Amino acid sequence: MLDSISEKQTDQHPRAAGPDAPGGIPAEEATGVVSGTVPAAAARPDSDRENTASTADHSAPADDDTVAPADNDTALAEPDPAAQAAAGAESDLLSAPPMKSDSQTFARAFGDFATGFSQRELWLSLGWQDIKQRYRRSVLGPFWITIATGLQAAAMGILYSMLLDQPLREFLPYVTVGLIVWNVINASILEGADVFIANEGLIKQLPSALSVHIYRLVWRQLLFFAHNMVIYLVMLAAFGVWEDVNWASLLAIPAILLLFLNSMWVSIVFGIFSTRYRDIAPILGSTTLMLFVLTPVMWTTSTLENQMGAGSERARLVELVPTFHYLEIVRAPLLGEPQALRHWVIVGVITLVGWVVAILAMKQFRSRVPYWV
């Protein structure tokens, strides 16, 4: 190989052909040129090249000498306790039964009544403020309630006593007490249907029980009733009604309490359903007007029986009107008249059924009223 390289270099450099060649160069110089142009690997001795190859063979990794895998304990990552806890909580949440809201339970319904009663300072002040607001800047104030009811009772009593040929001394107290009781019944139905709609702002902004507005309405009607009872006291003295009053007249106290107890469930039932269905309020307005005509407020059943003669039994149809029985359990003891047990039984049954419906309505729809108003 060196000989072929030397020959090639001799051809390229003719001067290195020999010392005797024309224009040649000395052999020593030619040798230097050759040694300078040969690659370092070719110029090194064979022994050096063998040593270099041997070193390269030892430095290169063998195919069989692969890296041994790490130990199993160190290769697998240790589990994270926080990740395990999160995974366990997620699995428990997925396997747990779906949560059920307790907003539609009897406990929440009765709790609303209890919470509302405990907030009596609120509804007592609001109820009294309603009356003051209605008669503000007037000289007589709330006593205009008494005057208005007294004038209405006097006008109706005098007129119908003449039409029905009844003695004024007996008929005027009868109409007056009947009108006072009827005002409570009428307000319980009409204002009860509007109780939640009228208090829309308080329901949405004030964190209070829904029954607060029911207590407020009943308390306001009780104040109206108390103002109107002044007229009854005048009747006792002016028309000698006190002569007929006896110990049985004390039954008027539980009768009045029963009347306002019914006022509560009426306000709850009609208030909830009138809030959901706004057409109920106008229907109730027409119904109360019809009940006022059918209920013996301005006329007596005894008068009909005396004037109808053979058809007096048809006067008993008035007992199909539920408001008649409420009127009788309050009016009869206040006027010292005999009382019939059937009126108390009918009112008791209506009260029981009404409160069952009211509690069911509170259980089912109490949480939806704020969205309906």
C-alpha positions in Angstrom: 0.0 0.0 0.0 2.8 2.4 0.8 4.5 1.5 -2.4 1.3 2.5 -4.4 1.1 5.7 -2.5 4.8 6.5 -3.2 4.3 5.8 -6.8 1.3 8.0 -7.0 3.2 10.8 -5.2 6.1 10.3 -7.6 3.8 10.7 -10.5 2.4 13.9 -9.1 5.9 15.2 -8.1 8.3 14.3 -10.8 11.0 16.1 -9.0 10.9 13.3 -6.4 11.6 10.6 -9.0 15.3 10.4 -8.1 18.4 12.4 -7.6 19.5 11.9 -11.1 16.3 12.7 -12.8 16.2 16.0 -14.6 14.8 18.6 -12.3 14.4 16.1 -9.6 14.8 16.6 -5.9 16.9 14.7 -3.4 15.6 11.4 -2.1 15.5 12.8 1.5 13.2 15.6 0.4 11.0 13.3 -1.5 10.7 11.1 1.5 9.6 14.1 3.6 7.0 15.1 1.1 5.5 11.6 1.0 5.5 11.3 4.8 3.8 14.7 5.1 0.9 13.8 2.7 0.1 10.3 3.9 -2.8 10.1 6.5 -1.9 9.7 10.1 -3.5 6.3 10.3 -1.6 5.0 7.3 1.7 6.5 8.4 1.5 4.9 11.9 3.1 1.5 12.3 1.0 -1.7 12.2 1.5 -2.3 15.9 0.1 1.1 16.8 -3.0 0.5 14.7 -3.5 -2.9 16.3 -3.3 -1.3 19.8 -5.8 1.4 18.8 -8.2 -1.2 17.4 -7.8 -3.3 20.6 -8.6 -0.2 22.7 -11.7 0.6 20.7 -12.9 -3.0 21.0 -12.6 -2.9 24.8 -14.2 0.6 25.1 -17.4 -0.2 23.0 -20.1 -2.0 25.0 -20.9 -5.5 24.0 -24.3 -6.4 22.7 -24.7 -8.9 25.6 -23.7 -6.4 28.3 -27.1 -4.6 28.5 -28.1 -2.5 31.5 -29.7 -4.6 34.1 -33.2 -3.5 35.2 -33.7 -1.9 38.5 -35.0 -3.8 41.5 -38.8 -4.2 41.6 -39.1 -2.3 44.9 -37.4 0.8 43.5 -39.0 0.5 40.0 -42.6 0.8 41.2 -43.5 4.2 42.5 -44.9 4.2 46.1 -48.7 5.1 46.3 -49.7 8.6 47.4 -51.8 8.5 50.6 -53.6 11.7 49.6 -54.5 10.2 46.2 -55.7 7.0 47.8 -57.9 9.0 50.2 -59.4 11.1 47.4 -60.1 8.0 45.4 -61.8 6.4 48.4 -64.0 9.4 49.0 -65.0 9.6 45.4 -66.0 5.9 45.4 -68.0 6.4 48.6 -69.8 9.4 47.0 -70.7 7.4 43.9 -71.9 4.4 45.9 -73.9 6.5 48.4 -77.6 6.8 47.9 -78.9 10.1 46.4 -79.5 12.9 48.9 -83.1 13.7 49.6 -84.2 17.3 50.4 -86.1 17.7 53.7 -87.9 20.9 52.5 -91.1 18.9 51.8 -91.4 17.1 55.2 -93.9 17.5 58.0 -91.0 18.4 60.3 -90.2 21.4 58.2 -93.9 22.4 58.0 -94.4 22.2 61.8 -91.0 23.9 62.3 -92.2 26.8 60.2 -95.2 27.3 62.5 -93.0 27.1 65.6 -90.4 29.5 64.1 -93.1 31.9 63.0 -94.7 32.0 66.5 -91.3 32.5 68.1 -90.9 35.6 65.9 -94.1 37.1 67.4 -92.4 40.5 68.1 -92.1 40.9 64.4 -95.7 40.0 63.4 -97.2 41.8 66.4 -95.5 45.0 65.4 -96.2 44.6 61.7 -99.9 43.9 62.3 -100.3 46.9 64.6 -98.4 49.0 62.1 -100.8 48.0 59.3 -103.7 49.5 61.2 -101.8 52.7 62.1 -100.7 53.1 58.5 -104.3 52.7 57.2 -105.6 55.5 59.5 -102.5 57.7 59.8 -103.1 61.5 60.1 -106.7 60.9 61.1 -108.0 62.2 64.4 -109.9 59.1 65.5 -107.4 56.7 64.1 -108.3 53.0 64.3 -111.7 53.9 65.8 -112.9 54.6 62.3 -113.2 50.8 62.1 -115.7 50.9 64.9 -117.6 53.9 63.4 -117.8 52.4 59.9 -119.1 49.0 61.2 -121.5 50.7 63.6 -123.0 52.8 60.8 -123.3 49.9 58.5 -125.0 47.7 61.1 -127.4 50.5 62.1 -128.5 51.1 58.5 -128.9 47.4 57.7 -130.6 46.6 61.0 -133.2 49.4 60.7 -134.0 48.7 57.1 -134.4 44.9 57.4 -136.3 45.1 60.7 -138.9 47.2 58.8 -138.9 44.9 55.8 -139.1 41.7 57.8 -141.4 43.2 60.4 -139.0 42.5 63.3 -138.7 44.4 66.6 -135.7 46.7 66.4 -134.6 45.9 70.0 -134.0 42.3 69.0 -133.1 42.6 65.4 -130.4 45.3 65.5 -128.1 43.5 68.0 -128.6 40.3 65.9 -127.5 42.1 62.7 -124.7 43.9 64.5 -123.0 40.8 66.0 -123.6 38.9 62.7 -121.9 41.7 60.8 -118.9 41.8 63.2 -118.4 38.0 62.8 -118.9 38.1 59.1 -116.2 40.8 58.7 -113.7 38.3 60.2 -114.8 35.5 57.9 -114.8 37.8 54.8 -111.3 39.1 55.6 -109.9 35.7 56.3 -111.0 34.5 52.8 -110.2 37.6 50.7 -107.1 38.9 52.5 -105.9 35.4 53.1 -105.9 34.7 49.4 -103.6 37.8 49.0 -101.4 37.3 52.0 -98.3 36.1 50.2 -98.7 38.2 47.1 -99.1 41.4 49.2 -95.9 40.5 51.2 -93.7 39.7 48.1 -90.9 42.1 49.2 -90.7 40.7 52.7 -90.8 37.1 51.6 -87.9 37.6 49.1 -85.8 39.8 51.4 -86.6 39.0 55.0 -85.2 35.7 56.3 -88.3 34.7 58.3 -90.8 31.8 58.4 -93.6 31.8 55.9 -96.1 31.5 58.8 -95.1 35.0 60.0 -97.4 36.5 57.4 -100.2 34.3 58.4 -99.8 35.3 62.1 -99.6 38.9 61.0 -102.9 38.7 59.1 -104.8 36.9 61.9 -103.4 39.3 64.5 -104.6 42.3 62.4 -108.1 40.8 62.1 -108.1 40.2 65.8 -107.4 43.9 66.3 -110.3 44.8 64.0 -112.5 42.4 65.8 -111.6 44.0 69.2 -112.4 47.5 67.9 -115.7 46.3 66.5 -116.6 44.6 69.8 -117.0 48.1 71.3 -120.3 48.3 69.3 -121.4 45.1 71.0 -120.8 46.7 74.4 -122.9 49.7 73.4 -125.7 47.3 72.3 -125.6 45.6 75.7 -126.3 48.8 77.4 -128.5 50.6 74.9 -130.9 47.7 74.0 -130.9 45.8 77.2 -129.1 42.7 75.8 -127.2 42.3 79.1 -130.5 41.0 80.6 -130.3 37.9 78.4 -126.6 37.2 79.0 -125.9 34.2 81.3 -123.1 31.8 82.1 -123.6 30.1 78.8 -122.4 33.3 77.2 -118.9 32.4 78.2 -118.9 29.8 75.4 -118.4 32.8 73.1 -114.7 32.8 74.2 -113.8 29.4 72.8 -116.1 30.1 69.8 -114.0 33.2 69.0 -110.8 31.3 69.4 -112.2 28.6 67.1 -113.1 31.3 64.6 -109.6 32.6 64.4 -108.1 29.2 64.4 -110.1 28.6 61.2 -109.0 31.9 59.9 -105.4 30.6 60.0 -106.0 27.5 57.9 -108.2 29.4 55.4 -105.4 32.0 54.9 -102.8 29.2 54.5 -104.7 27.2 52.0 -106.2 30.0 49.9 -102.9 32.0 50.2 -100.8 29.2 48.8 -103.1 28.3 45.9 -103.9 31.9 45.0 -100.2 32.6 44.8 -99.8 29.7 42.4 -103.0 30.3 40.4 -103.9 34.0 40.3 -107.4 33.3 39.0 -108.5 32.0 42.4 -108.6 35.4 44.1 -111.3 36.8 41.8 -113.3 33.6 42.1 -113.2 33.9 45.9 -114.3 37.5 45.7 -117.5 36.4 43.9 -117.9 33.4 46.2 -117.8 35.5 49.4 -120.4 37.9 48.0 -122.7 34.9 47.3 -122.0 33.5 50.8 -123.0 36.9 52.4 -126.4 36.6 50.8 -126.9 33.0 51.7 -125.7 33.3 55.3 -128.3 34.7 57.7 -126.5 37.9 58.6 -129.4 40.2 57.8 -132.2 37.7 58.1 -133.1 34.9 60.5 -134.2 31.3 59.9 -137.1 31.7 62.3 -138.5 34.5 60.2 -138.4 32.4 57.0 -140.0 29.5 58.8 -142.9 31.7 60.0 -143.4 33.3 56.6 -143.1 30.2 54.4 -145.8 28.3 56.3 -146.0 24.8 54.8 -142.6 25.2 53.1 -140.8 26.1 56.2 -138.7 22.9 56.0 -136.9 24.5 53.1 -135.4 27.0 55.4 -133.3 24.2 56.8 -131.2 24.4 53.5 -129.3 27.2 55.0 -127.4 24.7 57.2 -125.7 23.6 54.0 -123.8 26.9 54.1 -120.7 26.4 56.3 -120.4 30.0 57.3 -123.8 29.8 59.0 -122.4 27.5 61.7 -119.5 29.8 62.4 -121.9 32.6 62.8 -124.1 30.7 65.2 -121.5 29.5 67.6 -120.4 33.1 68.2 -123.6 35.1 67.9 -125.9 32.8 70.0 -123.8 33.0 73.2 -123.2 36.7 72.8 -126.9 37.4 72.6 -127.9 34.9 75.3 -129.8 32.7 72.9 -130.0 28.9 73.1 -127.2 27.0 71.3 -127.4 23.9 69.2 -124.7 21.2 69.6 -124.8 20.4 65.8 -123.2 23.8 65.1 -120.2 23.0 67.3 -119.8 19.5 65.8 -119.9 20.8 62.2 -117.4 23.6 62.9 -115.2 21.1 64.7 -115.2 18.7 61.7 -114.5 21.6 59.3 -111.7 22.8 61.5 -110.0 19.4 61.6 -110.3 18.8 57.9 -109.2 22.3 57.1 -106.0 22.0 59.2 -105.1 18.7 57.6 -105.3 20.3 54.2 -103.3 23.3 55.5 -100.5 21.2 56.9 -100.3 19.2 53.7 -100.2 22.4 51.7 -97.4 23.7 53.9 -95.5 20.5 53.6 -95.7 20.3 49.9 -95.6 23.9 48.7 -94.1 26.0 51.4 -90.6 26.1 49.8 -92.1 27.1 46.4 -94.1 30.1 47.5 -91.0 32.5 47.3 -90.7 31.5 43.6 -94.4 32.0 42.9 -94.8 35.5 44.3 
